[in-house]
């Protein structure tokens, strides 16, 4: 179980970071650079979103297999129609939600289809 002070976060320099706490008493974390491209491994449409994300429903949530083979879950964005298993995607920074009455805007990563340049 994650404690609030060990939740995954960005490390402040623009790259994504991840944390893993194996022991409950461990409090230090080490940023891990994530690959920013991968493929759609699996996906679903969320119709009954949790609090804070309900204004976005329905939205597409996907399991992304990054180019290094690791898996993570993220929302998909900028997808026309249904995503395809194996579709190439890239990480982008997007609005995730607005938090409570204070109106704090929370940004994070989502994935979109790789743009052909």
DSSP file (Angstrom, degrees, kcal/mol; ACC not computed):
  #  RESIDUE AA STRUCTURE BP1 BP2  ACC     N-H-->O    O-->H-N    N-H-->O    O-->H-N    TCO  KAPPA ALPHA  PHI   PSI    X-CA   Y-CA   Z-CA
    1    1 A X              0   0    0      0, 0.0     2,-0.2     0, 0.0     0, 0.0   0.000 360.0 360.0 360.0 134.4    0.0    0.0    0.0
    2    2 A X        -     0   0    0      2,-0.0     2,-0.3     3,-0.0     5,-0.1  -0.575 360.0-142.8 -79.7 144.0    1.3    3.5   -0.9
    3    3 A X    >   -     0   0    0     -2,-0.2     3,-2.5     1,-0.1     4,-0.2  -0.775  30.4-107.3 -99.0 154.4    1.4    6.2    1.7
    4    4 A X  G >  S+     0   0    0     -2,-0.3     3,-0.9     1,-0.3    -1,-0.1   0.817 118.9  54.0 -53.0 -35.7    0.6    9.7    0.6
    5    5 A X  G 3  S+     0   0    0      1,-0.2    -1,-0.3    -3,-0.0    -3,-0.0   0.506 110.3  46.9 -81.1  -2.1    4.3   10.8    0.9
    6    6 A X  G <  S+     0   0    0     -3,-2.5    -1,-0.2     2,-0.0    -2,-0.2   0.163  77.8 131.2-122.8  18.4    5.5    8.0   -1.4
    7    7 A X  S <  S-     0   0    0     -3,-0.9    13,-0.1    -4,-0.2    -3,-0.0  -0.400  71.3 -90.3 -66.9 147.9    3.0    8.2   -4.2
    8    8 A X        +     0   0    0     11,-0.2     2,-0.3    -2,-0.1    10,-0.1  -0.282  62.0 158.5 -56.9 145.6    4.4    8.2   -7.7
    9    9 A X        -     0   0    0      8,-0.2     8,-0.6    -3,-0.1     2,-0.3  -0.929  44.1 -86.8-156.3 172.6    5.2   11.8   -8.9
   10   10 A X  B     -A   16   0A   0     -2,-0.3     6,-0.2     6,-0.2    21,-0.0  -0.658  33.6-130.8 -88.3 155.4    7.3   13.8  -11.4
   11   11 A X        -     0   0    0      4,-1.2     5,-0.1    -2,-0.3    -1,-0.1   0.301  41.3-108.2 -95.1  11.6   10.8   14.7  -10.2
   12   12 A X  S    S+     0   0    0      3,-0.2     4,-0.1     1,-0.1    -1,-0.0   0.314 101.7  86.2  89.0 -10.0   10.6   18.4  -11.1
   13   13 A X  S    S-     0   0    0      2,-0.3     3,-0.1     0, 0.0    -1,-0.1   0.242 109.6 -95.5-109.2  14.7   12.9   18.4  -14.1
   14   14 A X  S    S+     0   0    0      1,-0.3     2,-0.3     0, 0.0    -4,-0.0   0.273  92.0 107.9  95.9 -12.2   10.4   17.5  -16.7
   15   15 A X  S    S-     0   0    0      1,-0.1    -4,-1.2    18,-0.0    -1,-0.3  -0.714  73.9-107.2 -98.6 154.2   11.0   13.7  -16.8
   16   16 A X  B     -A   10   0A   0     -2,-0.3    18,-0.5    18,-0.2     2,-0.3  -0.464  35.1-163.4 -76.1 148.6    8.6   11.2  -15.3
   17   17 A X        -     0   0    0     -8,-0.6     2,-0.3    -2,-0.1    -8,-0.2  -0.941   6.2-163.4-130.7 153.7    9.5    9.5  -12.1
   18   18 A X        -     0   0    0     -2,-0.3     2,-0.3    12,-0.2    14,-0.2  -0.970   3.8-161.0-134.3 151.6    8.2    6.4  -10.4
   19   19 A X        -     0   0    0     -2,-0.3     2,-0.4   -13,-0.1   -11,-0.2  -0.945   4.8-168.8-130.7 154.3    8.6    5.1   -6.9
   20   20 A X        -     0   0    0     -2,-0.3     2,-0.6    10,-0.1    10,-0.1  -0.966   5.8-161.5-142.8 125.0    8.2    1.8   -5.3
   21   21 A X        +     0   0    0     -2,-0.4     3,-0.1     1,-0.1     8,-0.1  -0.930  12.2 174.5-109.7 113.1    8.1    1.2   -1.5
   22   22 A X  S    S+     0   0    0     -2,-0.6     2,-0.4     1,-0.2    -1,-0.1   0.738  71.0  44.7 -89.0 -25.0    8.8   -2.4   -0.6
   23   23 A X  S >  S-     0   0    0      1,-0.1     3,-1.5     3,-0.0    -1,-0.2  -0.973  78.2-134.3-123.2 136.2    8.9   -1.9    3.1
   24   24 A X  T 3  S+     0   0    0     -2,-0.4    -1,-0.1     1,-0.3   -21,-0.0   0.819 105.3  51.5 -58.6 -33.6    6.4    0.2    5.0
   25   25 A X  T 3  S+     0   0    0     -3,-0.0     2,-0.4     2,-0.0    -1,-0.3   0.590  85.0 102.6 -83.5  -8.5    9.0    2.0    7.1
   26   26 A X    <   +     0   0    0     -3,-1.5    -3,-0.0     1,-0.1     0, 0.0  -0.608  39.2 167.8 -76.7 128.7   11.1    3.0    4.0
   27   27 A X        +     0   0    0     -2,-0.4     2,-0.2     2,-0.0    -1,-0.1   0.619  43.1  93.0-117.5 -19.1   10.5    6.7    3.2
   28   28 A X        -     0   0    0      2,-0.0     2,-0.3   -22,-0.0   -22,-0.0  -0.493  55.5-163.7 -78.6 149.5   13.3    7.6    0.7
   29   29 A X        -     0   0    0     -2,-0.2     2,-0.5   -10,-0.1   -10,-0.1  -0.921  11.9-144.5-130.2 156.6   12.5    7.3   -3.0
   30   30 A X        -     0   0    0     -2,-0.3   -12,-0.2   -12,-0.2   -10,-0.1  -0.983  22.8-124.1-122.9 121.9   14.6    7.1   -6.2
   31   31 A X        -     0   0    0     -2,-0.5     2,-0.5   -14,-0.1   -14,-0.1  -0.363  24.1-159.4 -61.7 142.2   13.4    8.8   -9.4
   32   32 A X        -     0   0    0    -14,-0.2     2,-0.3   -17,-0.0   -14,-0.1  -0.991  15.6-129.3-125.8 122.8   13.3    6.4  -12.3
   33   33 A X        -     0   0    0     -2,-0.5     2,-0.3   -16,-0.1   -16,-0.1  -0.566  26.7-150.3 -71.2 130.0   13.4    7.7  -15.9
   34   34 A X        -     0   0    0    -18,-0.5   -18,-0.2    -2,-0.3     2,-0.1  -0.761  19.0-109.8-100.3 146.5   10.6    6.1  -17.9
   35   35 A X        -     0   0    0     -2,-0.3    31,-0.0     1,-0.1    -1,-0.0  -0.487  24.7-148.1 -65.6 147.1   10.6    5.4  -21.6
   36   36 A X  S    S+     0   0    0     -2,-0.1    55,-3.1    55,-0.1     2,-0.3   0.395  71.6  57.4-105.3   2.2    8.2    7.8  -23.3
   37   37 A X  E     +B   90   0B   0     53,-0.2    30,-2.3    74,-0.1     2,-0.3  -0.954  58.0 122.2-131.4 153.6    7.0    5.6  -26.2
   38   38 A X  E     -BC  89  66B   0     51,-2.2    51,-2.6    -2,-0.3     2,-0.3  -0.891  48.9 -80.0-173.6-156.4    5.4    2.3  -26.3
   39   39 A X  E     -BC  88  65B   0     26,-2.1    26,-2.7    -2,-0.3     2,-0.6  -0.932  41.1 -98.5-131.6 155.1    2.4    0.3  -27.6
   40   40 A X  E     + C   0  64B   0     47,-1.8    46,-3.1    44,-0.3    24,-0.2  -0.638  37.7 177.1 -71.9 119.1   -1.2   -0.2  -26.4
   41   41 A X  E     -     0   0B   0     22,-2.9     2,-0.3    -2,-0.6    23,-0.2   0.808  66.9 -19.9 -91.7 -38.6   -1.2   -3.6  -24.6
   42   42 A X  E     - C   0  63B   0     21,-1.4    21,-2.6    42,-0.1    -1,-0.4  -0.960  65.6-169.5-162.9 160.9   -4.8   -3.5  -23.5
   43   43 A X  E     - C   0  62B   0     -2,-0.3     2,-0.3    19,-0.3    19,-0.2  -0.991   7.1-174.6-156.6 161.9   -7.5   -0.9  -23.0
   44   44 A X  E     - C   0  61B   0     17,-2.4    17,-2.6    -2,-0.3     2,-0.5  -0.965  28.3-115.9-150.1 162.5  -11.0   -0.2  -21.6
   45   45 A X  E     - C   0  60B   0     -2,-0.3     2,-0.6    15,-0.2    15,-0.2  -0.922  24.4-145.7-104.7 128.1  -13.5    2.6  -21.5
   46   46 A X  E     + C   0  59B   0     13,-3.3    13,-1.6    -2,-0.5    12,-0.7  -0.835  27.9 163.5 -95.5 118.3  -14.3    4.0  -18.1
   47   47 A X  S    S+     0   0    0     -2,-0.6     2,-0.8     1,-0.2    -1,-0.2   0.758  73.2  48.1-101.6 -35.3  -17.9    5.1  -17.7
   48   48 A X  S    S-     0   0    0      9,-0.0    -1,-0.2    10,-0.0     2,-0.1  -0.784  83.4-169.4-109.2  85.9  -18.2    5.3  -13.9
   49   49 A X        -     0   0    0     -2,-0.8     5,-0.1    -3,-0.2     3,-0.1  -0.363  23.2-105.2 -78.5 152.6  -15.1    7.3  -13.0
   50   50 A X    >>  -     0   0    0      1,-0.2     3,-2.3     3,-0.1     4,-0.5  -0.269  57.2 -67.9 -68.7 163.5  -13.8    7.8   -9.5
   51   51 A X  T 34 S+     0   0    0      1,-0.3    -1,-0.2     2,-0.2     0, 0.0  -0.224 125.4  28.5 -52.6 137.1  -14.2   11.2   -7.7
   52   52 A X  T 34 S+     0   0    0     -3,-0.1    46,-0.3    47,-0.0    -1,-0.3   0.097 120.2  56.3  95.6 -21.9  -12.1   13.9   -9.4
   53   53 A X  T X> S+     0   0    0     -3,-2.3     3,-1.6    44,-0.1     4,-0.6   0.365  73.4  99.8-117.8   0.0  -12.3   12.2  -12.8
   54   54 A X  G >< S+     0   0    0     -4,-0.5     3,-0.7     1,-0.3    -5,-0.2   0.785  75.4  61.2 -63.2 -28.9  -16.0   12.0  -13.2
   55   55 A X  G 34 S+     0   0    0      1,-0.2    -1,-0.3    -3,-0.0    -2,-0.1   0.716 103.0  53.2 -69.8 -19.1  -16.2   15.1  -15.4
   56   56 A X  G <4 S+     0   0    0     -3,-1.6    -1,-0.2     3,-0.0    -2,-0.2   0.629  88.6 154.1 -89.3 -15.2  -14.0   13.3  -18.0
   57   57 A X    <<  +     0   0    0     -3,-0.7   -10,-0.2    -4,-0.6     2,-0.1  -0.321  49.3  45.2 -66.9 144.6  -16.1   10.1  -18.3
   58   58 A X  S    S+     0   0    0    -12,-0.7     2,-0.3     1,-0.1   -11,-0.2   0.577  83.7 148.5 -77.9 148.8  -16.3    8.3  -20.5
   59   59 A X  E     -C   46   0B   0    -13,-1.6   -13,-3.3    -2,-0.1     2,-0.5  -0.952  46.4-108.5-140.7 162.3  -12.5    8.1  -21.1
   60   60 A X  E     -C   45   0B   0     16,-0.5    16,-2.5    -2,-0.3     2,-0.4  -0.808  26.9-169.3 -98.1 126.6  -10.1    5.5  -22.3
   61   61 A X  E     -CD  44  75B   0    -17,-2.6   -17,-2.4    -2,-0.5     2,-0.3  -0.951  13.7-173.5-113.2 131.6   -7.7    3.8  -19.9
   62   62 A X  E     -CD  43  74B   0     12,-3.1    12,-2.4    -2,-0.4     2,-0.6  -0.919  30.7-131.0-130.1 151.4   -4.9    1.7  -21.3
   63   63 A X  E     -CD  42  73B   0    -21,-2.6   -22,-2.9    -2,-0.3   -21,-1.4  -0.912  35.0-157.4 -92.6 121.1   -2.2   -0.6  -20.2
   64   64 A X  E     -CD  40  72B   0      8,-3.5     8,-1.9    -2,-0.6     2,-0.8  -0.884  11.9-150.2-106.4 127.9    0.9    0.7  -22.1
   65   65 A X  E     -CD  39  71B   0    -26,-2.7   -26,-2.1    -2,-0.5     6,-0.2  -0.871  24.3-144.5 -94.5 109.3    3.9   -1.5  -22.8
   66   66 A X  E >   -C   38   0B   0      4,-2.9     3,-2.6    -2,-0.8   -28,-0.3  -0.224  27.2-100.1 -69.8 163.6    6.8    0.9  -22.9
   67   67 A X  T 3  S+     0   0    0    -30,-2.3   -29,-0.1     1,-0.3    -1,-0.1   0.681 123.8  57.2 -61.6 -18.4    9.7    0.3  -25.3
   68   68 A X  T 3  S-     0   0    0      2,-0.1    -1,-0.3   -33,-0.0     3,-0.1   0.427 121.8-105.9 -90.6   1.5   11.8   -1.2  -22.4
   69   69 A X  S <  S+     0   0    0     -3,-2.6    -2,-0.1     1,-0.3     2,-0.1   0.272  77.8 130.5  96.0 -11.4    9.1   -3.8  -21.8
   70   70 A X        -     0   0    0     -5,-0.1    -4,-2.9     1,-0.0     2,-0.4  -0.411  48.6-136.4 -75.9 155.9    7.7   -2.3  -18.6
   71   71 A X  E     +D   65   0B   0     -6,-0.2     2,-0.3    -3,-0.1    -6,-0.2  -0.886  25.8 167.3-114.4 142.2    3.9   -1.9  -18.3
   72   72 A X  E     -D   64   0B   0     -8,-1.9    -8,-3.5    -2,-0.4     2,-0.4  -0.979  30.4-121.5-146.9 160.9    2.0    1.1  -16.9
   73   73 A X  E     +D   63   0B   0     -2,-0.3     2,-0.3   -10,-0.2   -10,-0.2  -0.861  41.1 150.5-104.5 136.1   -1.6    2.3  -16.8
   74   74 A X  E     -D   62   0B   0    -12,-2.4   -12,-3.1    -2,-0.4     2,-0.2  -0.989  45.5 -97.8-157.5 157.4   -2.5    5.7  -18.3
   75   75 A X  E     -D   61   0B   0     34,-0.4    36,-2.4    -2,-0.3     2,-0.3  -0.512  36.0-132.4 -73.2 148.2   -5.4    7.5  -19.9
   76   76 A X  B     -e  111   0B   0    -16,-2.5   -16,-0.5    34,-0.2     2,-0.3  -0.802  26.1-175.1 -98.0 147.9   -5.3    7.8  -23.7
   77   77 A X        +     0   0    0     34,-2.5    36,-0.5    -2,-0.3     3,-0.1  -0.936  57.4  26.5-137.4 160.0   -5.9   11.2  -25.4
   78   78 A X  S    S+     0   0    0     -2,-0.3     2,-0.5     1,-0.2    35,-0.3   0.809  78.8 146.6  59.0  33.3   -6.3   12.4  -28.9
   79   79 A X        -     0   0    0     -3,-0.1     2,-0.6    33,-0.1    -1,-0.2  -0.891  42.0-146.5-103.4 125.7   -7.5    9.1  -30.2
   80   80 A X        -     0   0    0     -2,-0.5     2,-0.1    -3,-0.1    -3,-0.0  -0.823  69.3 -26.5 -89.2 119.2  -10.1    9.0  -33.0
   81   81 A X  S    S-     0   0    0     -2,-0.6     2,-0.3     2,-0.0    -2,-0.1  -0.419 117.3 -15.9  75.9-154.2  -12.4    6.0  -32.4
   82   82 A X  S    S-     0   0    0     -2,-0.1    -2,-0.1     1,-0.1     2,-0.0  -0.631  71.5-117.4 -86.4 142.9  -11.2    3.0  -30.6
   83   83 A X        -     0   0    0     -2,-0.3     2,-0.4    -4,-0.1    -1,-0.1  -0.314  27.5-126.5 -70.2 163.1   -7.5    2.4  -30.0
   84   84 A X    >   -     0   0    0      4,-0.1     3,-2.2   -42,-0.1   -44,-0.3  -0.918  20.8-109.0-113.7 139.1   -5.8   -0.6  -31.5
   85   85 A X  T 3  S+     0   0    0     -2,-0.4   -44,-0.2     1,-0.3     3,-0.1  -0.466 110.8  23.7 -60.0 132.3   -3.8   -3.2  -29.6
   86   86 A X  T 3  S+     0   0    0    -46,-3.1    -1,-0.3     1,-0.3     2,-0.1   0.351  87.3 147.6  89.4  -5.2   -0.2   -2.7  -30.7
   87   87 A X    <   -     0   0    0     -3,-2.2   -47,-1.8   -47,-0.2    -1,-0.3  -0.430  52.9-115.7 -64.9 133.0   -0.8    0.9  -31.7
   88   88 A X  E     +B   39   0B   0    -49,-0.2    26,-1.7    -2,-0.1     2,-0.3  -0.520  41.4 178.1 -71.7 134.7    2.3    3.1  -31.1
   89   89 A X  E     -BF  38 113B   0    -51,-2.6   -51,-2.2    24,-0.3     2,-0.3  -0.922  16.4-152.0-135.8 160.2    1.8    5.8  -28.5
   90   90 A X  E     -BF  37 112B   0     22,-2.7    22,-2.3    -2,-0.3   -53,-0.2  -0.976  26.1-106.4-135.2 148.9    3.9    8.5  -26.9
   91   91 A X  E     + F   0 111B   0    -55,-3.1     2,-0.3    -2,-0.3    20,-0.2  -0.513  39.8 174.7 -75.1 136.6    3.7   10.2  -23.5
   92   92 A X  E     - F   0 110B   0     18,-2.8    18,-2.4    -2,-0.2     2,-0.5  -0.965  33.5-112.0-137.3 155.1    2.4   13.8  -23.3
   93   93 A X  E     + F   0 109B   0     -2,-0.3     2,-0.3    16,-0.2    16,-0.2  -0.768  47.6 160.8 -88.6 129.8    1.6   16.1  -20.4
   94   94 A X  E     - F   0 108B   0     14,-2.8    14,-2.4    -2,-0.5     2,-0.3  -0.947  47.2 -84.4-144.1 161.7   -2.1   16.8  -20.0
   95   95 A X  E     - F   0 107B   0     -2,-0.3    12,-0.2    12,-0.2     3,-0.1  -0.535  37.9-178.3 -64.3 128.2   -4.6   18.1  -17.5
   96   96 A X  E     -     0   0B   0     10,-3.2     2,-0.3     1,-0.4    11,-0.2   0.844  56.1 -44.7 -95.1 -47.7   -5.6   15.2  -15.2
   97   97 A X  E     - F   0 106B   0      9,-1.5     9,-2.9   -42,-0.0     2,-0.5  -0.981  46.1-105.8-171.4 167.9   -8.1   16.9  -13.0
   98   98 A X  E     - F   0 105B   0    -46,-0.3     2,-0.8    -2,-0.3     7,-0.2  -0.958  41.0-129.8-107.8 128.7   -8.9   20.0  -10.9
   99   99 A X  E  >> - F   0 104B   0      5,-3.4     5,-1.2    -2,-0.5     4,-0.9  -0.708  43.4 -67.8 -92.6 110.4   -8.7   19.2   -7.2
  100  100 A X  T >45S-     0   0    0     -2,-0.8     3,-1.1     1,-0.2   -48,-0.0   0.167  89.1 -33.3  56.7-162.5  -11.6   20.2   -4.9
  101  101 A X  T 345S+     0   0    0      1,-0.3    -1,-0.2     2,-0.1    -2,-0.0   0.758 129.8  66.0 -67.0 -27.0  -12.8   23.6   -3.9
  102  102 A X  T 345S-     0   0    0     -3,-0.3    -1,-0.3     1,-0.1    -2,-0.2   0.746  98.5-138.0 -68.3 -21.9   -9.3   25.1   -4.0
  103  103 A X  T <<5 +     0   0    0     -3,-1.1     2,-0.2    -4,-0.9    -3,-0.2   0.752  33.4 175.3  72.5  24.2   -9.3   24.5   -7.7
  104  104 A X  E   < - F   0  99B   0     -5,-1.2    -5,-3.4    -6,-0.1     2,-0.5  -0.478  26.7-134.9 -65.0 126.9   -5.7   23.2   -7.8
  105  105 A X  E     - F   0  98B   0     -2,-0.2     2,-0.6    -7,-0.2    -7,-0.2  -0.749  17.6-158.0 -89.7 125.3   -4.9   22.1  -11.4
  106  106 A X  E     - F   0  97B   0     -9,-2.9   -10,-3.2    -2,-0.5    -9,-1.5  -0.911   8.2-170.9-110.7 120.7   -3.2   18.7  -11.5
  107  107 A X  E     + F   0  95B   0     -2,-0.6     2,-0.3   -12,-0.2   -12,-0.2  -0.757  17.7 144.0-104.9 154.4   -1.2   17.8  -14.6
  108  108 A X  E     - F   0  94B   0    -14,-2.4   -14,-2.8    -2,-0.3     2,-0.3  -0.880  46.9 -57.4-164.1-165.1    0.3   14.4  -15.4
  109  109 A X  E     + F   0  93B   0     -2,-0.3   -34,-0.4   -16,-0.2     2,-0.3  -0.711  41.8 166.3 -98.4 146.3    1.0   12.1  -18.2
  110  110 A X  E     - F   0  92B   0    -18,-2.4   -18,-2.8    -2,-0.3     2,-0.4  -0.833  30.7-119.8-134.0 173.6   -1.3   10.6  -20.7
  111  111 A X  E     -eF  76  91B   0    -36,-2.4   -34,-2.5    -2,-0.3     2,-0.3  -0.952  25.2-178.2-122.4 143.5   -0.5    8.8  -24.0
  112  112 A X  E     - F   0  90B   0    -22,-2.3   -22,-2.7    -2,-0.4   -34,-0.2  -0.890  42.9 -78.6-129.8 161.8   -1.5    9.7  -27.5
  113  113 A X  E     - F   0  89B   0    -36,-0.5   -24,-0.3    -2,-0.3     2,-0.2  -0.335  60.1 -96.4 -57.8 142.8   -0.9    8.0  -30.9
  114  114 A X        -     0   0    0    -26,-1.7     2,-0.4     1,-0.1    -1,-0.1  -0.428  40.1-127.5 -62.6 130.0    2.6    8.7  -32.2
  115  115 A X        -     0   0    0     -2,-0.2     2,-0.5    -3,-0.1    -1,-0.1  -0.664  15.6-127.8 -82.1 131.5    2.5   11.7  -34.6
  116  116 A X              0   0    0     -2,-0.4    -1,-0.0     1,-0.1     0, 0.0  -0.686 360.0 360.0 -78.5 124.9    4.1   11.0  -37.9
  117  117 A X              0   0    0     -2,-0.5    -1,-0.1     0, 0.0    -2,-0.0   0.395 360.0 360.0-106.2 360.0    6.5   13.8  -38.7
